[in-house]
Amino acid sequence: MPDIQNITILGLGYIGLPTAALIASRGLKVLGVDTKEDVVKTVASGAIHISEPDLDGLVAKVVSSGALTTSTAPRPADVFIIAVPTPIDEDNRPDLSSVNAAVDSIVELLSPGNLVILESTSPIGTTEAIAKKISDRRPELQVGMNGKDNSAVHVAYCPERVLPGQILTELINNDRCIGGITPSCTRMAQRFYKMFVRGACVATTARAAELVKLTENAFRDTNIAFANELSLICDRFDINVWEVIDIANRHPRVNVLRPGPGVGGHCIAVDPWFIIDSAPDLARVMRTSREVNTNKTVRIIERAEALIDDHPYANIACCGLTFKANIDDLRESPAMEVALHLATKYGERIKVVEPNLKRLPDKLAKHGVGFMTIDEALHACEIAILLVDHDEFRMIPLASRRHLDVIDTRGIWQDMPART
């Protein structure tokens, strides 16, 4: 394997920045590239623009040592890692414009022996398409030639599989799935990841690795959909869904997840569409699961509106905005969708409690929404829509919220009547 000294990482978001900092801490020179100048400047100063435990100290350390530098444009390197967003468009189709732009930005910089790794969640065949683009643009390069590590440009796929709030720990300890466009590409990528990953680096093909990532999140989405569908059935028959799940899970081979107001985060709410788009005639369960989870958010909005309309002068506390507990990430958050819908309709009657944010998002603030602590909301409001199970909300005793009419989408206030 060629000697690796310089790494270029394209994308300094929730995955790219922690990955860049971790690799830099292993004694390699890392250039972090982002198209957003404010992100580049923030990281260059040794600060971070995302919230993640222990990341601020690590970034400050590797920036001050010179191991991590930043730029808005890539430079030649031994390894290029693409970690840019891959959202879906209005038709739920994958948008690979950022991936294509990243490849375009490095293709003229490539030289024999380089390794190009895609980490962004992508449809089946994307890694092969990257290799073809490189080959078409640089026909003099041998792309993915087996057994020629020193003369070929190697291309591989290695998806992230980390949990927000534990990213640094999981980047090190989680197993990785690595698929090259040839076995030689796979082996080279494996050797690179073993420089900083303690978990197993499992070899496969590029297409299989792409589908592994999508499978993990489609599986989770389907399991959540079962719980959300069960909650709607329980509502119809006036049965406590939390009790049903707790008792059902006493079966040694049953593990029903807990329902919520929908599904959020960049992965679970998005990735199944990549499979659905690739095989729409076959991915019927996945499509239905997406529809169930999306519809659950709509049903929560309808329930909230019905309760609010029955109390025409009440103030309403929307408790939580993030897509999961105890983080600051709003991506694809169903809680945010519920709060925004209610804010649009009820304006300043809506009060938002989100202990993990320092300020109210602009699209809520423009509707005159109040931003409160939980203590302030308990005093000011008569209705509470509990949308995220933050630790701060779990600690509220019944005596402090007995006066509230509650819609509890997370089942943490079960000591009083709750609707799911």
C-alpha positions as MATLAB code, in Angstrom:
seq = 'MPDIQNITILGLGYIGLPTAALIASRGLKVLGVDTKEDVVKTVASGAIHISEPDLDGLVAKVVSSGALTTSTAPRPADVFIIAVPTPIDEDNRPDLSSVNAAVDSIVELLSPGNLVILESTSPIGTTEAIAKKISDRRPELQVGMNGKDNSAVHVAYCPERVLPGQILTELINNDRCIGGITPSCTRMAQRFYKMFVRGACVATTARAAELVKLTENAFRDTNIAFANELSLICDRFDINVWEVIDIANRHPRVNVLRPGPGVGGHCIAVDPWFIIDSAPDLARVMRTSREVNTNKTVRIIERAEALIDDHPYANIACCGLTFKANIDDLRESPAMEVALHLATKYGERIKVVEPNLKRLPDKLAKHGVGFMTIDEALHACEIAILLVDHDEFRMIPLASRRHLDVIDTRGIWQDMPART';
ca = [
       0.000    0.000    0.000;
       1.383    3.442   -0.869;
       2.519    5.563    2.049;
      -0.376    7.689    3.315;
       0.418   11.095    4.760;
      -2.179   13.533    3.444;
      -5.951   13.191    3.615;
      -8.535   15.503    2.041;
     -12.076   15.296    3.406;
     -14.827   16.940    1.396;
     -17.656   18.056    3.662;
     -17.262   19.268    7.257;
     -20.686   18.363    8.605;
     -21.837   15.911   11.246;
     -19.685   13.127    9.767;
     -16.916   14.898    7.884;
     -15.687   17.088   10.744;
     -15.468   14.347   13.409;
     -13.795   12.056   10.860;
     -11.298   14.750    9.925;
     -10.461   15.473   13.563;
     -10.099   11.791   14.423;
      -7.772   11.040   11.506;
      -5.715   14.154   12.251;
      -5.302   12.967   15.836;
      -3.565    9.853   14.478;
      -0.656   11.874   13.128;
      -1.845   12.361    9.555;
      -2.181   15.680    7.766;
      -5.832   16.405    7.036;
      -7.362   19.116    4.869;
     -11.042   19.679    5.591;
     -12.934   21.154    2.642;
     -16.361   22.758    2.709;
     -18.180   25.045    0.304;
     -19.478   27.162    3.197;
     -16.928   29.836    4.049;
     -18.308   30.330    7.567;
     -17.785   26.630    8.325;
     -14.230   26.763    6.981;
     -13.410   29.831    9.069;
     -15.000   28.416   12.211;
     -13.041   25.168   12.063;
      -9.836   27.001   11.085;
     -10.144   28.961   14.333;
     -10.271   25.717   16.306;
     -13.999   25.967   16.997;
     -16.926   23.832   15.814;
     -20.282   24.656   14.240;
     -22.109   21.510   15.373;
     -22.836   20.137   18.820;
     -21.128   16.847   19.624;
     -19.582   15.748   22.946;
     -15.773   16.043   23.093;
     -15.507   17.212   19.488;
     -14.674   20.810   20.410;
     -11.601   19.819   22.396;
     -10.355   17.427   19.735;
     -10.789   19.963   16.930;
      -9.042   22.667   18.942;
      -6.124   20.300   19.582;
      -5.574   19.124   15.998;
      -6.035   22.615   14.545;
      -3.534   24.140   16.978;
      -1.012   21.407   16.137;
      -1.419   22.042   12.421;
      -2.641   18.504   11.737;
      -6.043   19.784   10.557;
      -6.353   22.707    8.172;
      -9.346   23.904    6.184;
     -10.148   25.339    2.783;
     -13.005   25.933    0.385;
     -11.102   24.055   -2.342;
      -9.334   20.676   -2.285;
      -5.647   20.105   -2.850;
      -3.690   17.017   -3.928;
      -3.676   14.228   -1.329;
      -3.123   10.513   -0.901;
      -6.696    9.809    0.175;
      -9.870   11.723   -0.680;
     -12.968   11.110    1.462;
     -16.337   12.385    0.231;
     -18.692   13.069    3.142;
     -21.200   15.507    1.677;
     -25.005   15.596    2.082;
     -27.225   13.384   -0.082;
     -30.783   14.619    0.512;
     -33.961   13.722   -1.323;
     -35.854   16.146   -3.534;
     -39.534   17.061   -3.466;
     -40.360   13.825   -5.284;
     -38.401   11.737   -2.744;
     -35.661   11.009   -5.264;
     -31.967   11.041   -4.282;
     -30.151   14.301   -4.923;
     -26.508   13.492   -5.685;
     -25.512   16.977   -6.817;
     -23.130   17.474   -3.885;
     -21.442   14.120   -4.505;
     -21.003   14.914   -8.189;
     -19.652   18.362   -7.372;
     -17.176   16.836   -4.924;
     -15.930   14.378   -7.550;
     -15.634   17.179  -10.110;
     -13.545   19.190   -7.650;
     -10.916   16.447   -7.195;
     -10.796   14.646  -10.521;
      -7.991   16.823  -11.932;
      -6.013   16.449   -8.704;
      -5.868   12.653   -8.775;
      -2.649   10.781   -9.367;
      -1.646    7.097   -9.454;
      -1.842    5.456   -6.041;
      -4.645    7.683   -4.760;
      -7.636    6.286   -2.874;
     -11.084    7.859   -3.294;
     -13.668    6.885   -0.671;
     -17.351    7.756   -0.713;
     -18.951    7.837    2.750;
     -22.151    9.695    1.850;
     -25.310    7.592    1.854;
     -25.925    6.785   -1.815;
     -28.079    4.710   -4.170;
     -26.820    1.386   -5.453;
     -24.247    1.925   -8.196;
     -23.063    5.391   -7.137;
     -19.499    4.286   -6.351;
     -19.186    2.630   -9.731;
     -20.511    5.815  -11.349;
     -17.798    7.816   -9.556;
     -15.141    5.456  -10.882;
     -16.540    5.805  -14.403;
     -16.576    9.591  -14.144;
     -12.938    9.600  -13.075;
     -12.010    7.197  -15.865;
     -13.898    9.243  -18.464;
     -12.321   12.517  -17.357;
      -8.845   11.077  -16.782;
      -8.445    8.228  -19.308;
      -4.705    8.093  -18.640;
      -5.352    6.848  -15.094;
      -5.912    3.196  -14.306;
      -9.038    3.261  -12.151;
      -9.529    0.270   -9.870;
      -7.050   -2.044  -11.586;
      -6.582   -5.193   -9.524;
      -3.141   -5.825   -8.086;
      -1.655   -2.475   -9.080;
      -1.803   -0.510   -5.854;
       0.990    1.878   -6.820;
      -0.278    2.769  -10.276;
      -4.062    2.700  -10.002;
      -6.585    5.115   -8.558;
      -8.662    3.082   -6.129;
     -12.333    3.811   -5.482;
     -14.373    2.408   -2.576;
     -17.508    2.929   -0.517;
     -17.555    2.964    3.281;
     -20.737    4.326    4.886;
     -20.791    5.862    8.330;
     -22.940    4.244   11.015;
     -22.727    6.493   14.042;
     -25.147    7.833   16.624;
     -25.309   11.599   17.233;
     -24.016   12.257   20.723;
     -21.566    9.343   20.468;
     -19.943    9.986   17.110;
     -16.283    9.998   18.130;
     -16.608    6.814   20.176;
     -18.516    5.021   17.436;
     -16.186    6.158   14.648;
     -13.447    4.302   16.484;
     -15.257    1.259   17.840;
     -18.031    0.413   15.371;
     -17.505   -2.189   12.665;
     -17.196   -0.720    9.182;
     -18.517   -2.102    5.902;
     -16.046   -1.486    3.069;
     -16.719   -2.196   -0.583;
     -14.398   -1.346   -3.444;
     -15.135   -1.440   -7.151;
     -12.506   -4.193   -7.295;
     -11.053   -6.480   -4.603;
      -7.828   -4.479   -4.759;
      -9.762   -1.276   -4.002;
     -11.466   -2.973   -1.078;
      -8.171   -4.129    0.404;
      -6.598   -0.693    0.093;
      -9.569    0.980    1.772;
      -9.545   -1.649    4.519;
      -5.904   -0.955    5.288;
      -6.611    2.761    5.456;
      -9.533    2.448    7.895;
      -7.572    0.105   10.129;
      -5.265    3.047   10.822;
      -7.933    4.572   13.087;
     -10.807    2.078   13.467;
     -10.786   -0.580   16.207;
     -13.936   -2.313   14.987;
     -13.877   -4.925   12.256;
     -13.460   -3.634    8.703;
     -15.702   -6.040    6.819;
     -14.953   -6.475    3.118;
     -17.614   -6.667    0.433;
     -18.406   -5.137   -2.958;
     -19.258   -1.474   -3.518;
     -22.870   -2.274   -4.424;
     -23.357   -4.498   -1.392;
     -21.867   -1.847    0.909;
     -24.211    0.776   -0.520;
     -27.198   -1.474    0.104;
     -25.976   -2.405    3.599;
     -26.179    1.228    4.667;
     -29.632    1.662    3.178;
     -30.811   -1.643    4.657;
     -29.821   -0.657    8.187;
     -31.984    2.441    8.176;
     -34.855    0.991    6.153;
     -35.040   -1.832    8.696;
     -35.241    0.640   11.557;
     -37.825    2.729    9.722;
     -40.001   -0.339    9.213;
     -39.813   -1.297   12.889;
     -40.736    2.227   13.953;
     -43.630    2.176   11.493;
     -44.997   -0.947   13.196;
     -44.941    0.873   16.552;
     -46.525    4.007   15.105;
     -49.240    2.001   13.377;
     -49.908    0.118   16.610;
     -50.297    3.428   18.452;
     -52.980    4.529   15.995;
     -54.856    1.256   16.456;
     -54.665    1.682   20.237;
     -56.041    5.223   19.913;
     -59.054    3.959   17.990;
     -59.913    1.404   20.674;
     -58.943    3.610   23.653;
     -56.113    1.306   24.739;
     -52.865    2.492   26.332;
     -50.230    1.740   23.707;
     -47.373    2.021   26.194;
     -48.906   -0.674   28.352;
     -49.503   -2.925   25.335;
     -45.880   -2.586   24.230;
     -44.452   -3.106   27.710;
     -46.425   -6.311   28.193;
     -45.848   -7.599   24.651;
     -42.112   -7.106   25.086;
     -42.132   -9.547   27.974;
     -42.335  -12.228   25.294;
     -38.766  -13.535   24.901;
     -38.763  -13.040   21.115;
     -40.647   -9.743   20.838;
     -39.095   -6.287   20.933;
     -41.589   -3.663   19.792;
     -40.077   -0.191   19.591;
     -41.748    2.857   21.076;
     -43.910    5.082   18.881;
     -43.397    8.798   18.408;
     -44.607   11.744   16.326;
     -42.931   10.408   13.186;
     -39.344    9.722   12.177;
     -36.551   12.262   11.877;
     -32.842   12.565   11.341;
     -30.983   12.606    8.058;
     -30.753    8.805    7.850;
     -33.878    6.893    8.846;
     -36.347    9.344    7.335;
     -34.415    9.584    4.064;
     -32.466    6.408    3.278;
     -35.416    4.082    2.540;
     -36.324    6.331   -0.402;
     -32.988    5.460   -2.026;
     -34.057    1.808   -2.187;
     -37.633    2.655   -3.146;
     -36.384    4.826   -5.998;
     -34.087    2.051   -7.230;
     -36.712   -0.716   -7.105;
     -40.187    0.853   -6.799;
     -41.951   -2.324   -7.886;
     -40.297   -4.422   -5.158;
     -39.860   -2.111   -2.153;
     -43.511   -2.246   -1.099;
     -43.014   -2.740    2.653;
     -40.454    0.064    2.766;
     -42.758    2.454    0.926;
     -45.639    1.622    3.251;
     -43.411    2.163    6.281;
     -42.404    5.581    5.010;
     -46.052    6.457    4.468;
     -47.043    5.247    7.952;
     -44.320    7.277    9.639;
     -45.050   10.399    7.612;
     -48.761   10.051    8.307;
     -48.089    9.747   12.037;
     -46.840   13.331   12.049;
     -50.014   14.427   10.264;
     -52.143   12.619   12.842;
     -50.324   14.315   15.723;
     -50.949   17.701   14.110;
     -54.647   16.864   13.741;
     -54.904   15.791   17.388;
     -53.098   18.907   18.546;
     -55.375   21.166   16.530;
     -58.482   19.466   17.915;
     -57.272   19.910   21.494;
     -56.223   23.529   20.943;
     -59.520   24.418   19.242;
     -61.348   23.095   22.318;
     -59.362   25.624   24.412;
     -59.533   28.840   22.344;
     -57.683   31.026   24.846;
     -55.033   28.586   26.062;
     -51.297   28.932   25.530;
     -49.612   25.825   24.149;
     -46.181   24.482   25.013;
     -44.471   22.490   22.261;
     -41.924   20.495   24.233;
     -38.975   19.605   22.031;
     -37.924   20.388   18.464;
     -35.020   18.048   17.711;
     -35.413   14.730   15.928;
     -34.384   12.713   19.002;
     -33.663   13.204   22.688;
     -30.775   15.195   24.136;
     -29.225   16.506   20.893;
     -29.477   19.786   18.957;
     -30.072   18.266   15.496;
     -33.215   19.474   13.696;
     -32.734   17.565   10.434;
     -36.009   16.026    9.197;
     -37.440   16.456   12.697;
     -41.155   15.588   12.995;
     -41.268   17.645   16.211;
     -40.131   20.685   14.249;
     -42.767   19.986   11.611;
     -45.515   19.825   14.245;
     -44.339   22.997   15.981;
     -44.038   24.925   12.715;
     -47.514   23.899   11.589;
     -49.023   24.966   14.914;
     -47.040   28.205   14.940;
     -48.320   29.052   11.465;
     -51.905   28.569   12.614;
     -51.847   29.798   16.218;
     -48.977   32.295   16.238;
     -47.906   33.720   19.575;
     -50.080   31.296   21.528;
     -47.398   28.696   20.796;
     -44.490   28.548   23.237;
     -41.497   26.365   22.400;
     -39.318   24.596   24.939;
     -36.063   23.191   23.541;
     -33.267   22.938   26.123;
     -30.698   21.872   23.534;
     -30.956   25.033   21.422;
     -29.662   28.475   22.359;
     -32.141   30.322   20.170;
     -35.422   29.753   18.417;
     -35.140   28.824   14.711;
     -35.970   31.789   12.501;
     -38.867   30.078   10.753;
     -40.610   29.735   14.114;
     -39.606   33.137   15.457;
     -41.212   34.939   12.519;
     -44.614   33.694   13.709;
     -44.204   35.380   17.101;
     -43.586   32.107   18.915;
     -42.226   32.365   22.443;
     -39.013   30.577   23.442;
     -39.183   29.432   27.058;
     -37.605   27.226   29.651;
     -39.698   24.315   30.829;
     -40.396   26.080   34.131;
     -41.635   29.177   32.314;
     -43.843   27.085   30.037;
     -45.365   25.160   32.926;
     -46.372   28.474   34.460;
     -47.600   30.131   31.240;
     -49.353   27.293   29.401;
     -52.474   25.204   29.777;
     -51.701   22.692   27.010;
     -48.506   20.717   26.414;
     -47.598   18.814   23.247;
     -44.682   16.606   24.306;
     -42.725   15.847   21.133;
     -39.240   14.803   22.270;
     -38.268   12.756   25.330;
     -35.467   15.005   26.563;
     -34.102   14.216   30.009;
     -35.301   17.621   31.231;
     -38.896   16.645   30.455;
     -38.615   13.237   32.093;
     -37.755   14.914   35.387;
     -40.926   17.028   35.586;
     -43.032   15.690   38.478;
     -46.749   15.153   38.121;
     -47.483   17.910   40.616;
     -45.864   20.475   38.295;
     -47.895   19.476   35.243;
     -51.169   18.308   36.719;
     -52.925   21.423   35.376;
     -51.981   20.679   31.758;
     -53.958   19.048   28.997;
     -51.333   16.832   27.403;
     -50.640   15.050   24.163;
     -47.665   12.834   25.011;
     -46.124   11.404   21.850;
     -43.233    9.762   23.706;
     -44.905    8.046   26.646;
     -42.807    9.639   29.387;
     -45.717   11.247   31.249;
     -47.711    8.062   31.672;
     -48.837    8.908   35.178;
     -51.578   11.093   33.710;
     -53.979   10.543   30.806;
     -52.016   10.751   27.574;
     -52.809   10.515   23.894;
     -50.367    9.229   21.341;
];
